[in-house]
Amino acid sequence: MVEYVRALHPNPEQDGMADDIPDEKVPGCGDTVLLEYDEAPPVEEGDVFRDSCPSCKRHDARLEVVEIRAE
Ligand SMILES: [Zn+2]
């Protein structure tokens, strides 16, 4: 069984953002991406976790779980 995690790499409004924003506030690409796991994923819906973003290739991207699906 393969499990999929649909996650959002958020892209917040950049108005008023300073150059020294903390790493976790760095805006992402705004895409929703699909990550594939061979076993139960280590996250639940609503979790925020770090993984490489398949869309913008950013390593250690801050992703928000939208949906977990098993097929
Ligand atoms: Zn991204």
N, CA, C, O and the ligand as a Tripos MOL2 file, in Angstrom:
@<TRIPOS>MOLECULE
protein
  285   283    72     0     0
PROTEIN
NO_CHARGES

@<TRIPOS>ATOM
      1 N           0.8470   -1.1940    0.0000 N.3       1 MET1
      2 CA          0.0000    0.0000    0.0000 C.3       1 MET1
      3 C           0.8860    1.2490    0.0000 C.2       1 MET1
      4 O           1.8810    1.3340    0.7210 O.2       1 MET1
      5 N           0.5030    2.1780   -0.8050 N.am      2 VAL2
      6 CA          1.2310    3.4420   -0.8630 C.3       2 VAL2
      7 C           0.3590    4.5270   -0.2520 C.2       2 VAL2
      8 O          -0.8420    4.5980   -0.5140 O.2       2 VAL2
      9 N           0.9700    5.3560    0.5540 N.am      3 GLU3
     10 CA          0.2240    6.4620    1.1500 C.3       3 GLU3
     11 C           0.7260    7.7850    0.5790 C.2       3 GLU3
     12 O           1.9190    7.9860    0.3530 O.2       3 GLU3
     13 N          -0.2140    8.6500    0.3630 N.am      4 TYR4
     14 CA          0.1290    9.9630   -0.1870 C.3       4 TYR4
     15 C          -0.1970   11.0550    0.8120 C.2       4 TYR4
     16 O          -1.2360   11.0250    1.4710 O.2       4 TYR4
     17 N           0.6900   12.0040    0.9130 N.am      5 VAL5
     18 CA          0.4300   13.1860    1.7260 C.3       5 VAL5
     19 C           0.3290   14.3760    0.7810 C.2       5 VAL5
     20 O           1.2790   14.7110    0.0740 O.2       5 VAL5
     21 N          -0.8400   15.0050    0.7830 N.am      6 ARG6
     22 CA         -0.9890   16.2360    0.0150 C.3       6 ARG6
     23 C          -0.6730   17.3900    0.9570 C.2       6 ARG6
     24 O          -1.2990   17.5320    2.0070 O.2       6 ARG6
     25 N           0.2900   18.2040    0.5820 N.am      7 ALA7
     26 CA          0.7590   19.2600    1.4840 C.3       7 ALA7
     27 C           0.9010   20.5710    0.7320 C.2       7 ALA7
     28 O           1.1830   20.6110   -0.4660 O.2       7 ALA7
     29 N           0.6940   21.6330    1.4810 N.am      8 LEU8
     30 CA          0.8020   22.9770    0.9220 C.3       8 LEU8
     31 C           2.1120   23.6100    1.3630 C.2       8 LEU8
     32 O           2.4670   23.5730    2.5410 O.2       8 LEU8
     33 N           2.8200   24.1860    0.4140 N.am      9 HIS9
     34 CA          4.0100   24.9800    0.7150 C.3       9 HIS9
     35 C           3.5540   26.4310    0.6720 C.2       9 HIS9
     36 O           3.5340   27.0390   -0.3980 O.2       9 HIS9
     37 N           3.1890   26.9920    1.8120 N.am     10 PRO10
     38 CA          2.4660   28.2660    1.8210 C.3      10 PRO10
     39 C           3.2850   29.4230    1.2710 C.2      10 PRO10
     40 O           4.5060   29.4820    1.4130 O.2      10 PRO10
     41 N           2.5840   30.3130    0.6550 N.am     11 ASN11
     42 CA          3.2260   31.5020    0.1080 C.3      11 ASN11
     43 C           2.4840   32.7280    0.6180 C.2      11 ASN11
     44 O           1.6360   33.2830   -0.0800 O.2      11 ASN11
     45 N           2.8080   33.1520    1.8480 N.am     12 PRO12
     46 CA          2.0800   34.2690    2.4480 C.3      12 PRO12
     47 C           2.3640   35.5890    1.7440 C.2      12 PRO12
     48 O           3.3410   35.7230    1.0080 O.2      12 PRO12
     49 N           1.5030   36.5420    1.9820 N.am     13 GLU13
     50 CA          1.7340   37.8820    1.4700 C.3      13 GLU13
     51 C           3.0960   38.3750    1.9240 C.2      13 GLU13
     52 O           3.4870   38.1550    3.0700 O.2      13 GLU13
     53 N           3.8100   39.0280    1.0480 N.am     14 GLN14
     54 CA          5.1590   39.4500    1.3980 C.3      14 GLN14
     55 C           5.2210   40.8940    1.8750 C.2      14 GLN14
     56 O           6.3020   41.3830    2.2030 O.2      14 GLN14
     57 N           4.0880   41.5890    1.9200 N.am     15 ASP15
     58 CA          4.0870   42.9680    2.3770 C.3      15 ASP15
     59 C           4.6530   43.0710    3.7810 C.2      15 ASP15
     60 O           4.2510   42.3250    4.6740 O.2      15 ASP15
     61 N           5.5710   43.9780    3.9750 N.am     16 GLY16
     62 CA          6.0780   44.2460    5.3080 C.3      16 GLY16
     63 C           7.0800   43.2340    5.8110 C.2      16 GLY16
     64 O           7.4920   43.2980    6.9690 O.2      16 GLY16
     65 N           7.4800   42.3050    4.9700 N.am     17 MET17
     66 CA          8.4510   41.3140    5.4220 C.3      17 MET17
     67 C           9.8480   41.9170    5.4420 C.2      17 MET17
     68 O          10.2900   42.5390    4.4760 O.2      17 MET17
     69 N          10.5250   41.7220    6.5510 N.am     18 ALA18
     70 CA         11.8850   42.2450    6.6720 C.3      18 ALA18
     71 C          12.8790   41.2370    6.1090 C.2      18 ALA18
     72 O          12.5350   40.0860    5.8410 O.2      18 ALA18
     73 N          14.1160   41.6910    5.9330 N.am     19 ASP19
     74 CA         15.1490   40.7980    5.4120 C.3      19 ASP19
     75 C          15.5480   39.7370    6.4230 C.2      19 ASP19
     76 O          16.0410   38.6670    6.0650 O.2      19 ASP19
     77 N          15.3270   40.0500    7.6830 N.am     20 ASP20
     78 CA         15.7820   39.1200    8.7240 C.3      20 ASP20
     79 C          14.6460   38.2530    9.2450 C.2      20 ASP20
     80 O          14.6400   37.8820   10.4190 O.2      20 ASP20
     81 N          13.6740   37.9210    8.3770 N.am     21 ILE21
     82 CA         12.5790   37.0640    8.8210 C.3      21 ILE21
     83 C          13.1240   35.6930    9.1930 C.2      21 ILE21
     84 O          14.0380   35.1820    8.5460 O.2      21 ILE21
     85 N          12.5550   35.1000   10.2460 N.am     22 PRO22
     86 CA         13.0250   33.7760   10.6650 C.3      22 PRO22
     87 C          12.7580   32.7420    9.5790 C.2      22 PRO22
     88 O          11.8730   32.9070    8.7390 O.2      22 PRO22
     89 N          13.5370   31.6860    9.6190 N.am     23 ASP23
     90 CA         13.5000   30.6660    8.5810 C.3      23 ASP23
     91 C          12.0980   30.1120    8.3650 C.2      23 ASP23
     92 O          11.6940   29.8700    7.2280 O.2      23 ASP23
     93 N          11.3480   29.9070    9.4590 N.am     24 GLU24
     94 CA         10.0330   29.2780    9.3220 C.3      24 GLU24
     95 C           9.0120   30.2120    8.6810 C.2      24 GLU24
     96 O           7.9210   29.7780    8.3110 O.2      24 GLU24
     97 N           9.3640   31.5080    8.5440 N.am     25 LYS25
     98 CA          8.4360   32.4470    7.9370 C.3      25 LYS25
     99 C           8.7850   32.7190    6.4780 C.2      25 LYS25
    100 O           8.0680   33.4450    5.7900 O.2      25 LYS25
    101 N           9.8780   32.1400    6.0110 N.am     26 VAL26
    102 CA         10.2610   32.3560    4.6220 C.3      26 VAL26
    103 C           9.1620   31.8190    3.7120 C.2      26 VAL26
    104 O           8.7470   30.6680    3.8490 O.2      26 VAL26
    105 N           8.6880   32.6510    2.7800 N.am     27 PRO27
    106 CA          7.5790   32.2120    1.9540 C.3      27 PRO27
    107 C           7.9600   31.0620    1.0410 C.2      27 PRO27
    108 O           9.0700   31.0040    0.5110 O.2      27 PRO27
    109 N           7.0130   30.1480    0.8710 N.am     28 GLY28
    110 CA          7.2150   29.0300   -0.0400 C.3      28 GLY28
    111 C           6.7010   29.3680   -1.4230 C.2      28 GLY28
    112 O           6.4170   30.5270   -1.7270 O.2      28 GLY28
    113 N           6.5820   28.3500   -2.2590 N.am     29 CYS29
    114 CA          6.1940   28.5700   -3.6440 C.3      29 CYS29
    115 C           4.6860   28.6800   -3.7900 C.2      29 CYS29
    116 O           4.2030   29.0760   -4.8510 O.2      29 CYS29
    117 N           3.9210   28.3350   -2.7410 N.am     30 GLY30
    118 CA          2.4730   28.4290   -2.8190 C.3      30 GLY30
    119 C           1.8080   27.2250   -3.4450 C.2      30 GLY30
    120 O           0.5820   27.1830   -3.5480 O.2      30 GLY30
    121 N           2.5880   26.2450   -3.8660 N.am     31 ASP31
    122 CA          2.0200   25.0780   -4.5290 C.3      31 ASP31
    123 C           1.5630   24.0340   -3.5160 C.2      31 ASP31
    124 O           2.0780   23.9460   -2.4010 O.2      31 ASP31
    125 N           0.5760   23.2430   -3.9450 N.am     32 THR32
    126 CA          0.2000   22.0540   -3.2010 C.3      32 THR32
    127 C           0.8910   20.8690   -3.8550 C.2      32 THR32
    128 O           0.7690   20.6660   -5.0630 O.2      32 THR32
    129 N           1.6070   20.0970   -3.0740 N.am     33 VAL33
    130 CA          2.4240   19.0190   -3.6280 C.3      33 VAL33
    131 C           1.9800   17.6770   -3.0650 C.2      33 VAL33
    132 O           1.2790   17.6140   -2.0560 O.2      33 VAL33
    133 N           2.3950   16.6150   -3.7270 N.am     34 LEU34
    134 CA          2.0370   15.2640   -3.3320 C.3      34 LEU34
    135 C           3.3090   14.5010   -2.9900 C.2      34 LEU34
    136 O           4.1990   14.3450   -3.8260 O.2      34 LEU34
    137 N           3.3820   14.0300   -1.7550 N.am     35 LEU35
    138 CA          4.5360   13.2430   -1.3210 C.3      35 LEU35
    139 C           4.0900   11.7980   -1.1550 C.2      35 LEU35
    140 O           2.9840   11.5350   -0.6830 O.2      35 LEU35
    141 N           4.9480   10.8660   -1.5410 N.am     36 GLU36
    142 CA          4.6000    9.4520   -1.5490 C.3      36 GLU36
    143 C           5.3810    8.7120   -0.4780 C.2      36 GLU36
    144 O           6.5880    8.9050   -0.3310 O.2      36 GLU36
    145 N           4.6880    7.8650    0.2680 N.am     37 TYR37
    146 CA          5.3400    7.0700    1.3120 C.3      37 TYR37
    147 C           5.0100    5.6060    1.1270 C.2      37 TYR37
    148 O           3.8760    5.2580    0.7980 O.2      37 TYR37
    149 N           5.9900    4.7480    1.3350 N.am     38 ASP38
    150 CA          5.7700    3.3060    1.2530 C.3      38 ASP38
    151 C           5.1350    2.7630    2.5270 C.2      38 ASP38
    152 O           4.5570    1.6770    2.5310 O.2      38 ASP38
    153 N           5.2460    3.5150    3.5860 N.am     39 GLU39
    154 CA          4.6510    3.1030    4.8450 C.3      39 GLU39
    155 C           3.9000    4.2970    5.4170 C.2      39 GLU39
    156 O           3.8580    5.3650    4.8060 O.2      39 GLU39
    157 N           3.3100    4.1120    6.5870 N.am     40 ALA40
    158 CA          2.5020    5.1810    7.1640 C.3      40 ALA40
    159 C           3.3320    6.4500    7.2980 C.2      40 ALA40
    160 O           4.4130    6.4170    7.8850 O.2      40 ALA40
    161 N           2.8530    7.5540    6.7730 N.am     41 PRO41
    162 CA          3.6100    8.8040    6.8630 C.3      41 PRO41
    163 C           3.7020    9.2800    8.3050 C.2      41 PRO41
    164 O           2.7950    9.0390    9.1020 O.2      41 PRO41
    165 N           4.7970    9.9570    8.6430 N.am     42 PRO42
    166 CA          5.0440   10.3740   10.0330 C.3      42 PRO42
    167 C           4.2940   11.6350   10.4210 C.2      42 PRO42
    168 O           4.6660   12.3090   11.3820 O.2      42 PRO42
    169 N           3.2480   11.9580    9.6860 N.am     43 VAL43
    170 CA          2.5110   13.1870    9.9640 C.3      43 VAL43
    171 C           1.0160   12.9160    9.9150 C.2      43 VAL43
    172 O           0.5760   11.8840    9.4090 O.2      43 VAL43
    173 N           0.2410   13.8540   10.4470 N.am     44 GLU44
    174 CA         -1.2130   13.7830   10.3940 C.3      44 GLU44
    175 C          -1.7420   15.0450    9.7410 C.2      44 GLU44
    176 O          -1.0310   16.0390    9.5910 O.2      44 GLU44
    177 N          -3.0290   14.9800    9.3510 N.am     45 GLU45
    178 CA         -3.6430   16.1570    8.7430 C.3      45 GLU45
    179 C          -3.5560   17.3410    9.6980 C.2      45 GLU45
    180 O          -3.8470   17.2160   10.8870 O.2      45 GLU45
    181 N          -3.1560   18.4770    9.1680 N.am     46 GLY46
    182 CA         -3.0150   19.6800    9.9770 C.3      46 GLY46
    183 C          -1.6120   19.9000   10.4940 C.2      46 GLY46
    184 O          -1.2870   20.9850   10.9760 O.2      46 GLY46
    185 N          -0.7690   18.8680   10.3960 N.am     47 ASP47
    186 CA          0.6110   19.0000   10.8720 C.3      47 ASP47
    187 C           1.4250   19.9160    9.9660 C.2      47 ASP47
    188 O           1.1250   20.0850    8.7840 O.2      47 ASP47
    189 N           2.4410   20.4870   10.5460 N.am     48 VAL48
    190 CA          3.4510   21.2180    9.7870 C.3      48 VAL48
    191 C           4.7410   20.4300    9.9060 C.2      48 VAL48
    192 O           5.1490   20.0700   11.0110 O.2      48 VAL48
    193 N           5.3810   20.1590    8.7930 N.am     49 PHE49
    194 CA          6.6100   19.3720    8.8400 C.3      49 PHE49
    195 C           7.5860   19.8900    7.8020 C.2      49 PHE49
    196 O           7.2560   20.7380    6.9740 O.2      49 PHE49
    197 N           8.7950   19.3560    7.8700 N.am     50 ARG50
    198 CA          9.8260   19.7990    6.9350 C.3      50 ARG50
    199 C          10.2500   18.6510    6.0340 C.2      50 ARG50
    200 O          10.5510   17.5490    6.4930 O.2      50 ARG50
    201 N          10.2670   18.9390    4.7460 N.am     51 ASP51
    202 CA         10.7130   17.9630    3.7620 C.3      51 ASP51
    203 C          11.1350   18.7710    2.5460 C.2      51 ASP51
    204 O          10.9120   19.9810    2.4900 O.2      51 ASP51
    205 N          11.7380   18.1100    1.5820 N.am     52 SER52
    206 CA         12.0530   18.8580    0.3700 C.3      52 SER52
    207 C          10.7750   19.0060   -0.4520 C.2      52 SER52
    208 O           9.9830   18.0700   -0.5610 O.2      52 SER52
    209 N          10.5860   20.1850   -1.0250 N.am     53 CYS53
    210 CA          9.3700   20.4790   -1.7850 C.3      53 CYS53
    211 C           9.5600   19.9980   -3.2230 C.2      53 CYS53
    212 O          10.4690   20.4610   -3.9120 O.2      53 CYS53
    213 N           8.7060   19.0680   -3.6860 N.am     54 PRO54
    214 CA          8.8800   18.5510   -5.0510 C.3      54 PRO54
    215 C           8.6130   19.6120   -6.1160 C.2      54 PRO54
    216 O           9.0280   19.4510   -7.2630 O.2      54 PRO54
    217 N           7.9350   20.6770   -5.7540 N.am     55 SER55
    218 CA          7.5780   21.6920   -6.7340 C.3      55 SER55
    219 C           8.6980   22.6970   -6.9640 C.2      55 SER55
    220 O           9.1270   22.8980   -8.1000 O.2      55 SER55
    221 N           9.1720   23.3250   -5.9030 N.am     56 CYS56
    222 CA         10.2040   24.3540   -6.0670 C.3      56 CYS56
    223 C          11.5850   23.8400   -5.7040 C.2      56 CYS56
    224 O          12.5620   24.5840   -5.7880 O.2      56 CYS56
    225 N          11.6840   22.5640   -5.2970 N.am     57 LYS57
    226 CA         12.9650   21.9070   -5.0090 C.3      57 LYS57
    227 C          13.6740   22.4730   -3.7950 C.2      57 LYS57
    228 O          14.8410   22.1680   -3.5530 O.2      57 LYS57
    229 N          12.9750   23.2930   -3.0370 N.am     58 ARG58
    230 CA         13.6050   23.8160   -1.8410 C.3      58 ARG58
    231 C          13.7710   22.6890   -0.8210 C.2      58 ARG58
    232 O          12.8180   21.9680   -0.5280 O.2      58 ARG58
    233 N          14.9760   22.5400   -0.2840 N.am     59 HIS59
    234 CA         15.2160   21.5440    0.7520 C.3      59 HIS59
    235 C          14.7300   22.0960    2.0790 C.2      59 HIS59
    236 O          14.7620   23.3060    2.3060 O.2      59 HIS59
    237 N          14.2830   21.2150    2.9470 N.am     60 ASP60
    238 CA         13.8740   21.6320    4.2630 C.3      60 ASP60
    239 C          12.7490   22.6620    4.1910 C.2      60 ASP60
    240 O          12.7030   23.6090    4.9760 O.2      60 ASP60
    241 N          11.8460   22.4580    3.2350 N.am     61 ALA61
    242 CA         10.7190   23.3750    3.0940 C.3      61 ALA61
    243 C           9.7130   23.1420    4.2150 C.2      61 ALA61
    244 O           9.5710   22.0260    4.7150 O.2      61 ALA61
    245 N           9.0240   24.2000    4.5990 N.am     62 ARG62
    246 CA          8.0050   24.0990    5.6370 C.3      62 ARG62
    247 C           6.6670   23.8060    4.9680 C.2      62 ARG62
    248 O           6.0950   24.6680    4.3000 O.2      62 ARG62
    249 N           6.1720   22.5770    5.1530 N.am     63 LEU63
    250 CA          4.9790   22.1260    4.4550 C.3      63 LEU63
    251 C           3.8510   21.8930    5.4440 C.2      63 LEU63
    252 O           4.0850   21.4560    6.5710 O.2      63 LEU63
    253 N           2.6220   22.1860    5.0210 N.am     64 GLU64
    254 CA          1.4490   21.9710    5.8520 C.3      64 GLU64
    255 C           0.6100   20.8530    5.2430 C.2      64 GLU64
    256 O           0.2340   20.9140    4.0730 O.2      64 GLU64
    257 N           0.3200   19.8320    6.0470 N.am     65 VAL65
    258 CA         -0.4380   18.6820    5.5610 C.3      65 VAL65
    259 C          -1.8830   19.0910    5.2800 C.2      65 VAL65
    260 O          -2.5650   19.6270    6.1530 O.2      65 VAL65
    261 N          -2.3400   18.8340    4.0630 N.am     66 VAL66
    262 CA         -3.7210   19.1200    3.6960 C.3      66 VAL66
    263 C          -4.5660   17.8550    3.7960 C.2      66 VAL66
    264 O          -5.7010   17.8850    4.2730 O.2      66 VAL66
    265 N          -3.9940   16.7450    3.3380 N.am     67 GLU67
    266 CA         -4.7700   15.5200    3.2510 C.3      67 GLU67
    267 C          -3.8200   14.3350    3.2230 C.2      67 GLU67
    268 O          -2.7320   14.4180    2.6520 O.2      67 GLU67
    269 N          -4.2300   13.2300    3.8400 N.am     68 ILE68
    270 CA         -3.4740   11.9760    3.7640 C.3      68 ILE68
    271 C          -4.3780   10.9320    3.1400 C.2      68 ILE68
    272 O          -5.5260   10.7530    3.5460 O.2      68 ILE68
    273 N          -3.8330   10.2430    2.1380 N.am     69 ARG69
    274 CA         -4.6520    9.2830    1.4090 C.3      69 ARG69
    275 C          -3.8600    7.9940    1.2050 C.2      69 ARG69
    276 O          -2.6560    8.0300    0.9490 O.2      69 ARG69
    277 N          -4.5330    6.8740    1.3180 N.am     70 ALA70
    278 CA         -3.8880    5.5800    1.0800 C.3      70 ALA70
    279 C          -4.5020    4.9450   -0.1510 C.2      70 ALA70
    280 O          -5.7100    5.0270   -0.3730 O.2      70 ALA70
    281 N          -3.6520    4.3080   -0.9530 N.am     71 GLU71
    282 CA         -4.1540    3.6310   -2.1520 C.3      71 GLU71
    283 C          -3.5560    2.2410   -2.2590 C.2      71 GLU71
    284 O          -3.8560    1.5110   -3.2040 O.2      71 GLU71
    285 ZN          7.6760   24.7170   -2.7600 Zn       72 ZN72
@<TRIPOS>BOND
     1     1     2 1
     2     2     3 1
     3     3     4 2
     4     3     5 am
     5     5     6 1
     6     6     7 1
     7     7     8 2
     8     7     9 am
     9     9    10 1
    10    10    11 1
    11    11    12 2
    12    11    13 am
    13    13    14 1
    14    14    15 1
    15    15    16 2
    16    15    17 am
    17    17    18 1
    18    18    19 1
    19    19    20 2
    20    19    21 am
    21    21    22 1
    22    22    23 1
    23    23    24 2
    24    23    25 am
    25    25    26 1
    26    26    27 1
    27    27    28 2
    28    27    29 am
    29    29    30 1
    30    30    31 1
    31    31    32 2
    32    31    33 am
    33    33    34 1
    34    34    35 1
    35    35    36 2
    36    35    37 am
    37    37    38 1
    38    38    39 1
    39    39    40 2
    40    39    41 am
    41    41    42 1
    42    42    43 1
    43    43    44 2
    44    43    45 am
    45    45    46 1
    46    46    47 1
    47    47    48 2
    48    47    49 am
    49    49    50 1
    50    50    51 1
    51    51    52 2
    52    51    53 am
    53    53    54 1
    54    54    55 1
    55    55    56 2
    56    55    57 am
    57    57    58 1
    58    58    59 1
    59    59    60 2
    60    59    61 am
    61    61    62 1
    62    62    63 1
    63    63    64 2
    64    63    65 am
    65    65    66 1
    66    66    67 1
    67    67    68 2
    68    67    69 am
    69    69    70 1
    70    70    71 1
    71    71    72 2
    72    71    73 am
    73    73    74 1
    74    74    75 1
    75    75    76 2
    76    75    77 am
    77    77    78 1
    78    78    79 1
    79    79    80 2
    80    79    81 am
    81    81    82 1
    82    82    83 1
    83    83    84 2
    84    83    85 am
    85    85    86 1
    86    86    87 1
    87    87    88 2
    88    87    89 am
    89    89    90 1
    90    90    91 1
    91    91    92 2
    92    91    93 am
    93    93    94 1
    94    94    95 1
    95    95    96 2
    96    95    97 am
    97    97    98 1
    98    98    99 1
    99    99   100 2
   100    99   101 am
   101   101   102 1
   102   102   103 1
   103   103   104 2
   104   103   105 am
   105   105   106 1
   106   106   107 1
   107   107   108 2
   108   107   109 am
   109   109   110 1
   110   110   111 1
   111   111   112 2
   112   111   113 am
   113   113   114 1
   114   114   115 1
   115   115   116 2
   116   115   117 am
   117   117   118 1
   118   118   119 1
   119   119   120 2
   120   119   121 am
   121   121   122 1
   122   122   123 1
   123   123   124 2
   124   123   125 am
   125   125   126 1
   126   126   127 1
   127   127   128 2
   128   127   129 am
   129   129   130 1
   130   130   131 1
   131   131   132 2
   132   131   133 am
   133   133   134 1
   134   134   135 1
   135   135   136 2
   136   135   137 am
   137   137   138 1
   138   138   139 1
   139   139   140 2
   140   139   141 am
   141   141   142 1
   142   142   143 1
   143   143   144 2
   144   143   145 am
   145   145   146 1
   146   146   147 1
   147   147   148 2
   148   147   149 am
   149   149   150 1
   150   150   151 1
   151   151   152 2
   152   151   153 am
   153   153   154 1
   154   154   155 1
   155   155   156 2
   156   155   157 am
   157   157   158 1
   158   158   159 1
   159   159   160 2
   160   159   161 am
   161   161   162 1
   162   162   163 1
   163   163   164 2
   164   163   165 am
   165   165   166 1
   166   166   167 1
   167   167   168 2
   168   167   169 am
   169   169   170 1
   170   170   171 1
   171   171   172 2
   172   171   173 am
   173   173   174 1
   174   174   175 1
   175   175   176 2
   176   175   177 am
   177   177   178 1
   178   178   179 1
   179   179   180 2
   180   179   181 am
   181   181   182 1
   182   182   183 1
   183   183   184 2
   184   183   185 am
   185   185   186 1
   186   186   187 1
   187   187   188 2
   188   187   189 am
   189   189   190 1
   190   190   191 1
   191   191   192 2
   192   191   193 am
   193   193   194 1
   194   194   195 1
   195   195   196 2
   196   195   197 am
   197   197   198 1
   198   198   199 1
   199   199   200 2
   200   199   201 am
   201   201   202 1
   202   202   203 1
   203   203   204 2
   204   203   205 am
   205   205   206 1
   206   206   207 1
   207   207   208 2
   208   207   209 am
   209   209   210 1
   210   210   211 1
   211   211   212 2
   212   211   213 am
   213   213   214 1
   214   214   215 1
   215   215   216 2
   216   215   217 am
   217   217   218 1
   218   218   219 1
   219   219   220 2
   220   219   221 am
   221   221   222 1
   222   222   223 1
   223   223   224 2
   224   223   225 am
   225   225   226 1
   226   226   227 1
   227   227   228 2
   228   227   229 am
   229   229   230 1
   230   230   231 1
   231   231   232 2
   232   231   233 am
   233   233   234 1
   234   234   235 1
   235   235   236 2
   236   235   237 am
   237   237   238 1
   238   238   239 1
   239   239   240 2
   240   239   241 am
   241   241   242 1
   242   242   243 1
   243   243   244 2
   244   243   245 am
   245   245   246 1
   246   246   247 1
   247   247   248 2
   248   247   249 am
   249   249   250 1
   250   250   251 1
   251   251   252 2
   252   251   253 am
   253   253   254 1
   254   254   255 1
   255   255   256 2
   256   255   257 am
   257   257   258 1
   258   258   259 1
   259   259   260 2
   260   259   261 am
   261   261   262 1
   262   262   263 1
   263   263   264 2
   264   263   265 am
   265   265   266 1
   266   266   267 1
   267   267   268 2
   268   267   269 am
   269   269   270 1
   270   270   271 1
   271   271   272 2
   272   271   273 am
   273   273   274 1
   274   274   275 1
   275   275   276 2
   276   275   277 am
   277   277   278 1
   278   278   279 1
   279   279   280 2
   280   279   281 am
   281   281   282 1
   282   282   283 1
   283   283   284 2
@<TRIPOS>SUBSTRUCTURE
     1 MET1         2 RESIDUE 1 A MET
     2 VAL2         6 RESIDUE 1 A VAL
     3 GLU3        10 RESIDUE 1 A GLU
     4 TYR4        14 RESIDUE 1 A TYR
     5 VAL5        18 RESIDUE 1 A VAL
     6 ARG6        22 RESIDUE 1 A ARG
     7 ALA7        26 RESIDUE 1 A ALA
     8 LEU8        30 RESIDUE 1 A LEU
     9 HIS9        34 RESIDUE 1 A HIS
    10 PRO10       38 RESIDUE 1 A PRO
    11 ASN11       42 RESIDUE 1 A ASN
    12 PRO12       46 RESIDUE 1 A PRO
    13 GLU13       50 RESIDUE 1 A GLU
    14 GLN14       54 RESIDUE 1 A GLN
    15 ASP15       58 RESIDUE 1 A ASP
    16 GLY16       62 RESIDUE 1 A GLY
    17 MET17       66 RESIDUE 1 A MET
    18 ALA18       70 RESIDUE 1 A ALA
    19 ASP19       74 RESIDUE 1 A ASP
    20 ASP20       78 RESIDUE 1 A ASP
    21 ILE21       82 RESIDUE 1 A ILE
    22 PRO22       86 RESIDUE 1 A PRO
    23 ASP23       90 RESIDUE 1 A ASP
    24 GLU24       94 RESIDUE 1 A GLU
    25 LYS25       98 RESIDUE 1 A LYS
    26 VAL26      102 RESIDUE 1 A VAL
    27 PRO27      106 RESIDUE 1 A PRO
    28 GLY28      110 RESIDUE 1 A GLY
    29 CYS29      114 RESIDUE 1 A CYS
    30 GLY30      118 RESIDUE 1 A GLY
    31 ASP31      122 RESIDUE 1 A ASP
    32 THR32      126 RESIDUE 1 A THR
    33 VAL33      130 RESIDUE 1 A VAL
    34 LEU34      134 RESIDUE 1 A LEU
    35 LEU35      138 RESIDUE 1 A LEU
    36 GLU36      142 RESIDUE 1 A GLU
    37 TYR37      146 RESIDUE 1 A TYR
    38 ASP38      150 RESIDUE 1 A ASP
    39 GLU39      154 RESIDUE 1 A GLU
    40 ALA40      158 RESIDUE 1 A ALA
    41 PRO41      162 RESIDUE 1 A PRO
    42 PRO42      166 RESIDUE 1 A PRO
    43 VAL43      170 RESIDUE 1 A VAL
    44 GLU44      174 RESIDUE 1 A GLU
    45 GLU45      178 RESIDUE 1 A GLU
    46 GLY46      182 RESIDUE 1 A GLY
    47 ASP47      186 RESIDUE 1 A ASP
    48 VAL48      190 RESIDUE 1 A VAL
    49 PHE49      194 RESIDUE 1 A PHE
    50 ARG50      198 RESIDUE 1 A ARG
    51 ASP51      202 RESIDUE 1 A ASP
    52 SER52      206 RESIDUE 1 A SER
    53 CYS53      210 RESIDUE 1 A CYS
    54 PRO54      214 RESIDUE 1 A PRO
    55 SER55      218 RESIDUE 1 A SER
    56 CYS56      222 RESIDUE 1 A CYS
    57 LYS57      226 RESIDUE 1 A LYS
    58 ARG58      230 RESIDUE 1 A ARG
    59 HIS59      234 RESIDUE 1 A HIS
    60 ASP60      238 RESIDUE 1 A ASP
    61 ALA61      242 RESIDUE 1 A ALA
    62 ARG62      246 RESIDUE 1 A ARG
    63 LEU63      250 RESIDUE 1 A LEU
    64 GLU64      254 RESIDUE 1 A GLU
    65 VAL65      258 RESIDUE 1 A VAL
    66 VAL66      262 RESIDUE 1 A VAL
    67 GLU67      266 RESIDUE 1 A GLU
    68 ILE68      270 RESIDUE 1 A ILE
    69 ARG69      274 RESIDUE 1 A ARG
    70 ALA70      278 RESIDUE 1 A ALA
    71 GLU71      282 RESIDUE 1 A GLU
    72 ZN72       285 GROUP 0 **** ****
